[in-house]
Amino acid sequence: MRIAVHAFDGMTMFHLATPLLVFGEVSRLNLAEDWETQVFTENGLPVRSAEDYVIGRVFGPDIAHDADIVVFPSWLSHFPEPSGDLLQLVRQSHERGAAIAGLCLGAYPVARSGVLDGRTAVTHWAAAPAMAAKHHEVEFDDSALYLDHGDVLTSAGTASALDACLHIVRTRLGSAAAATLARHIVVAPHREGDQAQYIIRPLQDPELDGPLGKTIEWALANLDQDLEVESMAAHATMSKRNFTRRFKEVTGLSPARWVLGRRLDDARQLLETTTWSIARIAESCGFGSPVTFRQNFIAAYSTTPTSYRIRFTSR
């Protein structure tokens, strides 16, 4: 897997470091043998970051011509027009089958190239209105953490790039590999919810030490049990209405969506790491039947549990 990451004068070190960290850890943790990540600039010359550091070990745009993934980690906030050569690089890479990733404001050059026309994209919530005004042919979502069309991926602001890069690892190497990597860099392997939880107000950590946090911990340990919102609210000794409101404020999801996500996460790990039957996995993860499990799994991952197991246990 060859990954080319674009750098430019004035970008922040964090935006550049995020894909380099995540994809570099794949090799350093021996999760795959053939992952190589390189940084390129339009002219192959060093660039200076927003923090005034010189990024010297870079390559020219030729390395993107045979990359499997081309990543645009950011863009300048005043939205300078990408050069014709850079836009052509995006189009040609996309046409030959490379995946394109526009992280945070990096969605701008990706959108300008035209590969997102008629599609939905995501960027930092504060930049979404300006981005949408410049790209009427693209629908910008200011809530999702990332959106993956398979061939083109975009992510929300700053730290959401970590979620998007871990998602790329997960789709190519499986959830076990992504979880191993996430534990190593001490981040959540699959952070659900959306930007709304950050637009409205920040995550309230003290709440997770109270009844709501204890209920989340209890639910994670009892995914095979009845976890209707009434049961969870009763465990937290809260009214259903208040529990639902506080739960969504903290997690960005309704209780039902959160429980479904956790059950599917558990199911993926069991598919990858055990030889349990589909029926046993469905029961263990709290799905009413193998049919219900299969339907939810296909809706979430566009593949069957059996196909997923074949793909990720053969590595």
C-alpha positions as CSV (number, residue, x, y, z in Angstrom):
1,M,0.0,0.0,0.0
2,R,1.6,3.2,-1.2
3,I,0.3,6.4,0.4
4,A,1.2,9.9,-0.9
5,V,0.6,12.8,1.5
6,H,0.5,16.4,0.2
7,A,2.3,19.2,2.0
8,F,2.4,22.9,1.4
9,D,3.8,26.1,2.8
10,G,1.8,27.3,5.8
11,M,0.2,24.0,6.8
12,T,0.2,23.1,10.5
13,M,2.4,20.3,11.7
14,F,-0.6,18.5,13.3
15,H,-2.4,18.1,10.1
16,L,0.6,16.7,8.3
17,A,1.6,14.5,11.3
18,T,-1.8,12.8,11.6
19,P,-1.7,10.6,8.5
20,L,2.0,10.1,8.9
21,L,1.5,8.8,12.5
22,V,-1.4,6.5,11.8
23,F,-0.2,5.0,8.5
24,G,3.4,4.8,9.8
25,E,2.3,2.9,12.9
26,V,0.9,0.2,10.5
27,S,4.4,-0.7,9.6
28,R,6.0,-0.1,13.0
29,L,3.5,-2.4,14.7
30,N,3.9,-5.0,11.9
31,L,0.2,-4.9,11.1
32,A,1.1,-5.1,7.4
33,E,4.4,-5.4,5.5
34,D,3.8,-3.3,2.5
35,W,2.6,0.1,3.7
36,E,4.8,3.0,2.7
37,T,3.9,6.6,3.3
38,Q,5.7,9.5,1.6
39,V,5.2,13.3,1.6
40,F,5.1,15.2,-1.6
41,T,5.0,18.9,-2.6
42,E,4.0,20.3,-6.0
43,N,7.6,21.2,-6.9
44,G,9.4,18.6,-4.8
45,L,11.0,21.4,-2.7
46,P,10.9,21.7,1.1
47,V,8.1,23.7,2.7
48,R,7.8,25.8,5.9
49,S,5.0,24.9,8.3
50,A,2.7,27.4,10.1
51,E,4.9,26.9,13.2
52,D,8.0,27.9,11.2
53,Y,9.5,24.5,10.9
54,V,11.1,23.4,7.6
55,I,9.8,20.1,6.3
56,G,12.8,19.0,4.2
57,R,12.5,15.3,3.3
58,V,9.8,15.6,0.6
59,F,9.3,14.2,-2.9
60,G,7.9,15.6,-6.1
61,P,4.3,15.0,-7.3
62,D,5.5,11.9,-9.3
63,I,5.2,9.7,-6.2
64,A,1.4,10.3,-6.3
65,H,1.2,8.9,-9.8
66,D,1.4,5.3,-8.6
67,A,0.1,5.7,-5.0
68,D,-2.9,3.7,-3.8
69,I,-4.1,6.5,-1.6
70,V,-3.5,10.3,-2.1
71,V,-4.1,12.3,1.0
72,F,-4.7,16.1,1.3
73,P,-4.4,16.7,5.0
74,S,-5.4,20.4,5.0
75,W,-5.6,23.6,3.1
76,L,-5.1,27.3,3.9
77,S,-8.1,28.9,5.5
78,H,-8.5,31.7,3.0
79,F,-9.0,29.0,0.3
80,P,-6.4,29.9,-2.3
81,E,-7.1,28.3,-5.7
82,P,-5.3,25.0,-6.2
83,S,-3.0,25.0,-9.2
84,G,-4.2,23.3,-12.4
85,D,-1.4,20.7,-12.0
86,L,-2.6,19.8,-8.6
87,L,-6.2,19.5,-9.7
88,Q,-5.1,17.3,-12.6
89,L,-3.2,15.1,-10.2
90,V,-6.3,14.5,-8.2
91,R,-8.4,13.7,-11.3
92,Q,-5.8,11.4,-12.8
93,S,-5.2,9.6,-9.5
94,H,-8.9,9.1,-9.1
95,E,-9.4,7.9,-12.7
96,R,-6.7,5.2,-12.4
97,G,-8.3,3.9,-9.2
98,A,-6.4,5.5,-6.3
99,A,-8.4,6.5,-3.3
100,I,-8.5,10.2,-2.6
101,A,-8.7,11.6,1.0
102,G,-9.4,15.2,1.8
103,L,-9.0,15.7,5.6
104,C,-10.4,18.9,7.3
105,L,-9.9,21.8,4.9
106,G,-8.1,19.3,2.5
107,A,-11.6,18.7,1.2
108,Y,-11.2,22.0,-0.7
109,P,-8.7,20.9,-3.4
110,V,-10.6,17.5,-3.7
111,A,-13.9,19.3,-4.3
112,R,-12.3,21.7,-6.7
113,S,-11.1,18.8,-8.8
114,G,-14.6,17.7,-9.5
115,V,-14.4,14.2,-8.1
116,L,-17.0,15.0,-5.5
117,D,-19.6,16.5,-7.9
118,G,-23.0,15.2,-7.1
119,R,-21.9,13.8,-3.8
120,T,-21.9,14.6,-0.1
121,A,-18.7,15.7,1.6
122,V,-17.7,16.8,5.1
123,T,-15.2,19.4,6.4
124,H,-14.6,21.4,9.5
125,W,-18.0,22.7,10.7
126,A,-16.8,26.3,10.8
127,A,-15.7,26.1,7.1
128,A,-18.7,24.2,5.8
129,P,-20.8,27.3,4.8
130,A,-17.9,28.9,2.9
131,M,-17.0,25.6,1.3
132,A,-20.6,25.0,0.2
133,A,-20.8,28.5,-1.3
134,K,-17.8,27.8,-3.5
135,H,-19.0,24.3,-4.6
136,H,-22.7,24.3,-5.4
137,E,-22.4,20.8,-7.0
138,V,-21.2,19.3,-3.7
139,E,-23.4,18.9,-0.6
140,F,-21.4,19.7,2.5
141,D,-22.4,18.0,5.7
142,D,-21.4,19.9,8.8
143,S,-22.2,17.1,11.2
144,A,-20.4,13.9,10.2
145,L,-16.9,13.1,11.5
146,Y,-16.0,11.6,8.1
147,L,-17.7,10.3,4.9
148,D,-16.3,7.5,2.8
149,H,-17.6,6.9,-0.7
150,G,-15.1,4.1,-1.2
151,D,-13.1,6.0,-3.8
152,V,-13.2,9.5,-2.1
153,L,-13.1,10.2,1.6
154,T,-13.5,13.5,3.4
155,S,-13.3,14.3,7.2
156,A,-14.3,17.0,9.6
157,G,-11.9,19.3,11.4
158,T,-8.5,18.6,13.0
159,A,-8.7,15.6,15.3
160,S,-11.4,14.0,13.1
161,A,-8.5,13.2,10.7
162,L,-7.4,10.6,13.2
163,D,-10.9,8.9,13.0
164,A,-10.7,9.0,9.2
165,C,-7.2,7.5,9.0
166,L,-8.1,4.8,11.5
167,H,-11.2,4.1,9.3
168,I,-8.9,3.6,6.3
169,V,-6.8,1.2,8.3
170,R,-10.0,-0.6,9.4
171,T,-11.4,-1.0,5.9
172,R,-8.1,-2.4,4.6
173,L,-6.8,-4.4,7.5
174,G,-9.8,-5.1,9.7
175,S,-11.1,-3.8,13.0
176,A,-8.6,-5.9,15.1
177,A,-5.7,-4.1,13.4
178,A,-7.3,-0.7,13.8
179,A,-8.0,-1.5,17.5
180,T,-4.4,-2.5,18.1
181,L,-3.2,0.7,16.4
182,A,-5.7,2.9,18.3
183,R,-4.6,1.4,21.6
184,H,-1.0,2.1,20.8
185,I,-1.6,5.8,20.1
186,V,-4.2,6.0,22.9
187,V,-7.3,7.0,20.9
188,A,-10.7,5.5,20.5
189,P,-10.6,2.8,17.7
190,H,-14.0,3.9,16.4
191,R,-15.4,7.2,17.6
192,E,-19.0,7.5,16.6
193,G,-21.3,10.5,16.9
194,D,-20.9,13.7,14.9
195,Q,-19.5,17.2,15.0
196,A,-22.7,18.5,16.6
197,Q,-21.4,17.4,20.0
198,Y,-18.5,19.8,19.5
199,I,-20.4,22.6,17.9
200,I,-23.0,22.8,20.7
201,R,-20.6,22.3,23.6
202,P,-17.6,20.2,24.5
203,L,-17.8,16.7,25.8
204,Q,-18.5,16.8,29.5
205,D,-16.0,14.4,31.1
206,P,-17.3,14.8,34.7
207,E,-20.6,13.3,33.5
208,L,-18.9,10.1,32.6
209,D,-17.9,9.6,36.3
210,G,-21.6,9.8,37.3
211,P,-24.7,7.7,36.7
212,L,-24.4,8.1,32.9
213,G,-20.8,6.8,32.8
214,K,-21.7,3.9,35.0
215,T,-24.6,3.0,32.8
216,I,-22.4,3.1,29.7
217,E,-19.9,0.8,31.4
218,W,-22.7,-1.5,32.4
219,A,-24.2,-1.6,28.9
220,L,-20.8,-2.4,27.4
221,A,-20.5,-5.4,29.7
222,N,-24.1,-6.6,29.0
223,L,-24.5,-6.2,25.2
224,D,-26.3,-9.5,25.1
225,Q,-29.0,-8.2,27.4
226,D,-32.1,-6.1,26.8
227,L,-30.7,-2.6,26.4
228,E,-33.8,-0.6,25.5
229,V,-33.6,3.0,26.4
230,E,-36.1,2.4,29.3
231,S,-33.7,-0.2,30.8
232,M,-30.7,2.1,30.5
233,A,-32.5,5.1,31.9
234,A,-33.7,3.0,34.9
235,H,-30.1,1.8,35.5
236,A,-29.0,5.5,35.5
237,T,-32.0,6.4,37.8
238,M,-33.0,9.0,35.3
239,S,-36.2,9.7,33.4
240,K,-36.3,8.3,29.9
241,R,-36.5,11.8,28.4
242,N,-33.6,13.3,30.5
243,F,-31.5,10.2,30.0
244,T,-31.9,10.3,26.2
245,R,-31.1,14.1,26.1
246,R,-28.0,13.7,28.3
247,F,-26.8,10.6,26.5
248,K,-26.9,12.3,23.1
249,E,-25.2,15.4,24.4
250,V,-22.3,13.3,25.7
251,T,-22.0,10.7,22.9
252,G,-23.5,12.4,19.9
253,L,-25.8,9.5,19.3
254,S,-29.2,8.3,20.5
255,P,-29.0,5.4,23.0
256,A,-30.4,3.0,20.4
257,R,-27.8,4.0,17.7
258,W,-25.0,3.8,20.3
259,V,-26.0,0.3,21.4
260,L,-26.3,-0.9,17.8
261,G,-22.8,0.4,17.0
262,R,-21.3,-1.3,20.1
263,R,-22.9,-4.6,19.2
264,L,-21.7,-4.4,15.6
265,D,-18.2,-3.6,16.9
266,D,-18.2,-6.6,19.1
267,A,-19.5,-8.7,16.3
268,R,-16.7,-7.7,14.0
269,Q,-14.1,-8.6,16.5
270,L,-15.7,-12.0,17.1
271,L,-15.9,-12.6,13.3
272,E,-12.2,-11.8,13.0
273,T,-10.9,-13.6,16.1
274,T,-13.1,-16.6,16.7
275,T,-14.6,-19.6,14.8
276,W,-18.0,-19.1,16.5
277,S,-21.1,-19.7,14.3
278,I,-23.0,-16.7,13.0
279,A,-25.9,-17.7,15.3
280,R,-23.7,-17.7,18.4
281,I,-22.2,-14.3,17.5
282,A,-25.6,-12.9,17.0
283,E,-26.8,-14.1,20.4
284,S,-23.6,-13.0,22.2
285,C,-23.9,-9.5,20.8
286,G,-27.6,-9.0,21.6
287,F,-29.2,-9.4,18.2
288,G,-32.6,-11.1,18.3
289,S,-31.7,-13.6,15.6
290,P,-29.1,-14.3,12.9
291,V,-31.4,-12.7,10.4
292,T,-31.6,-9.5,12.4
293,F,-27.8,-9.5,12.9
294,R,-27.2,-10.1,9.1
295,Q,-29.6,-7.3,8.1
296,N,-27.9,-4.8,10.5
297,F,-24.4,-5.9,9.5
298,I,-25.1,-5.4,5.8
299,A,-26.7,-2.1,6.4
300,A,-23.7,-0.9,8.3
301,Y,-20.8,-2.4,6.2
302,S,-22.3,-3.3,2.8
303,T,-21.2,-6.9,3.2
304,T,-22.4,-10.0,4.9
305,P,-20.9,-11.3,8.2
306,T,-19.6,-14.4,6.4
307,S,-17.9,-12.3,3.6
308,Y,-16.4,-10.0,6.3
309,R,-15.0,-13.0,8.2
310,I,-13.4,-14.5,5.0
311,R,-11.8,-11.2,4.1
312,F,-10.3,-10.4,7.5
313,T,-9.4,-13.7,8.9
314,S,-7.4,-14.6,5.8
315,R,-4.8,-12.0,6.5
